[in-house]
Amino acid sequence: AVMPIHYKEGFVKDAFLSSIIGMDSKKYRFYWTKKVFQEGGSLPASQNSPPLIMLLVRKNASAIGYITVLELDEVKGIKVITKIKTE
């Protein structure tokens, strides 16, 4: 199973959700709220710290996250899958 780690709320998360997931933030929250109430479980993790997101991805083979290119300190231990524009 994949362990998603979301970026803090804002334009980066919005760009990821629309480009990769195909939903806006409102639809995504609704989807997960409904899923949690119907099937149990919990919402995907969210972090406000890009270094923490990178650390979690490096340490957990099932983790996947996203940050801005400017916040990427190094790619050692991280596989960059794609880059998206945030405009």
Secondary structure, 3 states (H helix, E strand, C coil): CCEEEECCCCHHHHHHHHHHHCCCHHHHHHHHHHHHHHHCCCCCEECCCHHHHHHHHHHCCCEEECCCHHHCCCCCCCCCCCCCCCC
